[in-house]
Amino acid sequence: MNPIPTISDVFDARRRIAPYLRPTPLYRHPALCELLGTEVWVKHENFQPIGVFKARGGINLISRLSDEEKAAGVTTASTGNHGQSIAYAAQLFGVRAIIYVPEGANPLKVAAMERMGARVVAVGKDFDEAREHCGRAAAEDGYRMIHAANEPLLVAGVATETLEIVEERPQIDTIIGPVGGGSGMAGACVVAGAIGPRLRVIAAQAAAAPAAYRSWRDRKLVEDRMATAAEGVATRVGFELTQRIMWDRLDDFLLVSEDEIDRATIAMIEGTRSLVEGAGAVPLAAALQIKDRLAGREVALICSGGNISLDQLRALLAGGARSGV
């Protein structure tokens, strides 16, 4: 069983990451404040060099590999964002990386990983099939397999985004973020656990891929369907480490529909004047569900990523025009 990271691990991760990544902006956007009727801040992880918060975890983990592990190389499975984080960190530290992605993975993310020197292998109909294939290949070839969620160093690394939020804006009392594998919100729970009950942490996931939500609700790891178009939250099972952390500290967990994600993505792009992918808009979709509960609170939405392809953006805007969004 993997150890749960502590707040000391998060501070240590920040020291590791600091030479390579700057803190991301925390901006107040009046359009979103008006939309939700309360004070809203956005943590812009879509401004990371690879456009996603997971860069933090990748650097924290890859920087700590042994010489033997670095020589052997690393492998992982991803729908794209986690894979980019590993490819980015592997390039920084001169480590060979093989990334397994599901067939039909976001071409923008695949191309980015390849540009960073990773070998990308497309296999399986979804993330979990790619992950299973990756595990078999790692065992056969001797690579260090990096799990997308069950890695304490990844969780501690991405927890630094929440640490930056509470240090820059201590008045924030509610953090809402998306869940796929759950490393980001597990990291938020680690930081919130050190602060105390004043800081509420709310997770959200696509209703079309609710395995993490059901695992949290039922307090056991479950498998469910995976039919969301938001690949950043497209997982079919719950994961042990991140679920244990969320079971202990997460305040609430919401499901949002595909239509809600699409509308929130358009609202985020328009309201923040920046590119936002579906997973990065899930927190806004969730906040709109509980708008009345957020009145009078100061809310941070974690915009986890901005890796939306041009084809996805065209389809989103065309659909929004047809539906009157």
C-alpha positions in Angstrom: 0.0 0.0 0.0 1.4 3.4 -1.0 2.1 5.9 1.8 0.0 9.0 1.9 2.1 12.2 1.3 2.3 14.7 4.1 2.4 18.5 3.9 6.2 18.2 4.4 6.4 16.2 1.2 4.5 18.9 -0.6 7.0 21.6 0.6 9.8 19.3 -0.4 8.2 18.9 -3.8 8.0 22.6 -4.3 11.7 22.9 -3.7 12.3 20.2 -6.3 10.0 21.8 -8.9 11.0 25.5 -8.3 14.0 25.4 -10.7 11.8 24.2 -13.6 8.3 25.7 -13.1 7.1 29.1 -12.0 4.0 29.4 -9.9 0.9 29.7 -12.1 -1.4 32.8 -12.0 -4.4 33.0 -9.7 -6.7 35.4 -11.4 -10.1 36.9 -10.5 -12.3 37.0 -13.5 -15.3 39.3 -13.2 -17.4 37.4 -15.8 -17.1 34.2 -13.7 -17.9 36.1 -10.5 -21.0 37.5 -12.1 -22.0 34.0 -13.4 -21.7 32.4 -10.0 -22.7 35.3 -7.9 -19.7 35.2 -5.6 -15.9 35.8 -5.5 -14.3 33.4 -8.0 -10.6 32.9 -8.7 -9.1 30.6 -11.3 -5.9 28.8 -10.8 -4.5 28.8 -14.3 -2.7 25.4 -14.6 -3.5 25.8 -18.4 -0.6 28.2 -18.3 2.0 25.5 -17.5 4.6 24.9 -20.2 2.7 21.7 -21.3 -0.7 23.3 -20.6 -1.6 21.1 -17.7 -1.1 20.8 -13.9 0.5 17.4 -14.1 3.8 18.9 -15.0 4.4 19.4 -11.3 4.1 15.7 -10.4 6.2 14.5 -13.4 9.2 16.7 -12.4 8.9 15.8 -8.7 9.0 12.0 -9.5 11.4 11.9 -12.4 13.9 14.1 -10.6 14.1 11.5 -7.8 14.7 8.3 -9.9 17.7 6.3 -9.1 20.5 6.1 -11.6 19.4 2.5 -12.4 15.8 3.6 -13.0 17.0 6.5 -15.2 19.1 4.2 -17.3 16.3 1.7 -17.7 13.8 4.3 -18.8 10.2 4.9 -17.7 6.8 4.0 -19.1 3.3 5.1 -18.3 -0.2 5.1 -19.7 -2.2 8.3 -20.3 -5.0 9.9 -22.2 -2.5 12.6 -22.8 -2.0 15.1 -20.0 -0.2 12.8 -17.5 1.8 11.4 -20.4 2.9 14.9 -21.3 4.1 15.5 -17.8 6.2 12.4 -17.9 7.6 13.2 -21.4 8.4 16.7 -20.3 10.2 15.7 -17.1 12.0 12.8 -18.9 13.3 15.2 -21.4 14.5 17.5 -18.7 16.5 14.7 -17.0 17.6 12.8 -20.0 15.4 9.7 -19.4 13.9 7.5 -22.1 10.1 7.5 -21.9 7.4 5.3 -23.6 3.8 6.5 -23.3 0.9 4.2 -23.9 -2.3 6.0 -25.0 -5.7 4.7 -26.1 -6.4 4.5 -29.8 -7.9 7.8 -31.0 -6.1 9.9 -28.3 -6.1 13.7 -28.6 -3.6 14.3 -31.5 -2.5 17.6 -30.0 -1.3 15.8 -26.8 0.2 12.9 -28.8 2.2 15.3 -31.0 3.4 17.2 -27.9 4.7 14.0 -26.3 6.5 13.0 -29.4 8.1 16.5 -29.8 9.4 16.0 -26.2 11.2 12.9 -27.3 8.8 10.2 -25.9 7.8 7.2 -27.9 4.0 7.0 -28.0 2.2 3.7 -28.5 -1.5 3.7 -29.2 -3.3 0.6 -27.9 -6.7 -0.2 -26.4 -10.1 1.4 -26.6 -9.6 3.6 -23.4 -7.2 4.7 -20.8 -7.5 1.6 -18.6 -6.9 -0.8 -21.5 -3.8 1.2 -22.4 -2.7 1.1 -18.7 -3.1 -2.7 -18.6 -1.0 -3.1 -21.7 1.6 -0.7 -20.3 1.9 -2.8 -17.1 2.6 -5.9 -19.0 5.2 -4.3 -21.2 7.0 -2.7 -18.2 7.2 -6.1 -16.5 8.6 -7.7 -19.7 11.1 -5.0 -20.6 12.3 -3.7 -17.2 11.1 -0.1 -17.4 10.1 1.8 -14.3 6.3 2.0 -14.7 4.8 5.2 -13.4 1.1 4.9 -12.4 -1.0 7.9 -13.2 -2.5 8.0 -9.6 -0.9 5.5 -7.2 2.4 7.4 -6.9 2.9 9.5 -3.7 5.5 11.7 -5.5 3.0 12.6 -8.2 0.4 13.5 -5.6 2.9 15.6 -3.6 4.0 17.3 -6.7 0.6 18.4 -8.0 -0.4 19.4 -4.4 1.9 22.4 -4.9 -0.9 24.0 -7.0 -3.1 24.1 -3.9 -0.3 25.3 -1.7 0.2 28.3 -4.1 -3.5 29.1 -3.9 -3.7 29.2 -0.1 -0.4 31.1 0.2 -1.4 33.8 -2.4 -5.0 34.1 -1.3 -5.6 32.9 2.2 -9.2 34.2 2.1 -10.2 31.4 -0.3 -12.4 28.9 1.6 -13.5 26.6 -1.2 -11.5 24.8 -3.8 -13.2 22.9 -6.7 -11.2 20.7 -9.0 -11.6 17.9 -11.5 -11.0 14.2 -11.0 -9.8 11.6 -13.4 -7.3 9.5 -11.6 -7.6 11.9 -8.7 -4.0 13.0 -8.0 -4.9 16.8 -8.2 -7.7 16.6 -5.7 -5.9 14.2 -3.5 -3.1 16.7 -3.4 -5.6 19.4 -2.5 -6.9 17.2 0.3 -3.3 16.8 1.7 -2.9 20.6 1.8 -6.4 21.2 3.2 -5.8 18.6 5.9 -2.9 20.6 7.2 -4.9 23.8 7.2 -8.1 22.5 8.9 -11.8 22.4 8.2 -12.0 26.1 7.2 -10.9 25.1 3.7 -13.5 23.0 1.8 -12.4 20.8 -1.1 -15.0 19.8 -3.7 -14.2 17.3 -6.5 -16.1 16.9 -9.8 -16.1 14.3 -12.5 -18.0 13.6 -15.7 -21.2 11.7 -15.1 -20.3 9.7 -18.3 -17.3 8.3 -16.5 -18.2 8.1 -12.8 -15.9 5.5 -11.4 -13.9 7.8 -9.1 -17.1 9.4 -7.8 -18.7 6.0 -7.1 -15.5 4.8 -5.5 -15.5 7.8 -3.2 -19.2 7.5 -2.4 -19.1 3.8 -1.7 -15.7 3.8 0.0 -14.5 1.0 -2.2 -12.8 0.8 -5.6 -15.2 0.3 -8.4 -15.3 0.0 -12.2 -17.8 1.8 -14.3 -18.4 3.0 -17.9 -16.1 5.5 -19.6 -18.1 7.5 -22.1 -17.0 11.2 -21.6 -15.4 13.3 -24.3 -13.3 15.1 -21.7 -10.3 12.9 -21.8 -8.7 14.5 -18.7 -11.4 12.9 -16.6 -11.8 9.8 -18.6 -11.1 6.9 -16.3 -12.9 3.6 -15.8 -11.8 2.6 -12.3 -11.0 4.2 -9.0 -7.4 4.1 -7.7 -6.2 3.1 -4.3 -3.9 5.9 -3.2 -5.9 8.9 -4.4 -9.2 7.4 -3.1 -7.8 6.7 0.4 -6.8 10.4 0.6 -10.1 11.6 -0.7 -12.1 9.3 1.6 -10.4 10.9 4.5 -10.6 14.6 3.6 -12.7 15.4 0.6 -15.8 17.4 1.5 -18.0 16.7 -1.5 -18.0 15.1 -4.9 -20.2 16.1 -7.8 -21.0 14.7 -11.3 -21.5 16.9 -14.3 -23.1 16.1 -17.6 -21.4 16.3 -21.0 -23.7 19.3 -21.9 -22.7 21.0 -18.6 -19.0 20.5 -19.4 -19.5 21.9 -22.9 -21.3 25.0 -21.7 -18.7 25.5 -18.9 -15.8 25.2 -21.4 -17.3 27.9 -23.6 -17.9 30.1 -20.5 -14.3 29.5 -19.3 -12.8 30.4 -22.6 -14.9 33.5 -23.0 -14.6 34.6 -19.3 -10.8 33.9 -18.9 -9.7 34.8 -22.4 -7.6 31.6 -22.5 -7.9 28.1 -23.9 -9.5 25.5 -21.6 -10.1 21.8 -22.3 -13.1 20.0 -21.0 -11.5 18.7 -17.8 -10.4 22.2 -17.0 -14.0 23.4 -17.2 -15.4 20.6 -15.0 -14.9 22.7 -11.8 -17.0 25.6 -13.3 -19.7 23.1 -14.4 -19.8 21.8 -10.8 -19.8 25.2 -9.2 -22.9 26.2 -11.4 -24.7 23.2 -9.9 -24.2 24.4 -6.4 -24.3 28.1 -7.0 -26.7 28.8 -4.1 -24.4 26.9 -1.7 -21.4 29.0 -2.8 -23.0 32.4 -2.1 -20.8 34.4 0.2 -17.8 32.1 -0.2 -14.5 32.8 -1.9 -14.0 30.1 -4.5 -10.9 28.8 -6.4 -11.6 26.8 -9.6 -8.6 24.7 -10.7 -8.4 25.0 -14.4 -6.4 21.8 -14.8 -5.5 22.2 -18.5 -5.9 23.9 -21.8 -5.0 21.2 -24.2 -8.0 21.4 -26.5 -7.3 20.6 -30.2 -8.5 22.9 -33.0 -11.0 20.2 -34.1 -12.4 19.9 -30.6 -12.7 23.7 -30.3 -14.5 23.9 -33.7 -16.9 21.2 -32.7 -17.5 22.8 -29.3 -18.2 26.2 -30.7 -20.4 24.8 -33.5 -22.4 22.9 -30.9 -22.6 25.9 -28.7 -23.9 28.0 -31.6 -26.6 25.5 -32.3 -27.7 25.2 -28.7 -27.6 29.0 -28.1 -24.8 28.8 -25.5 
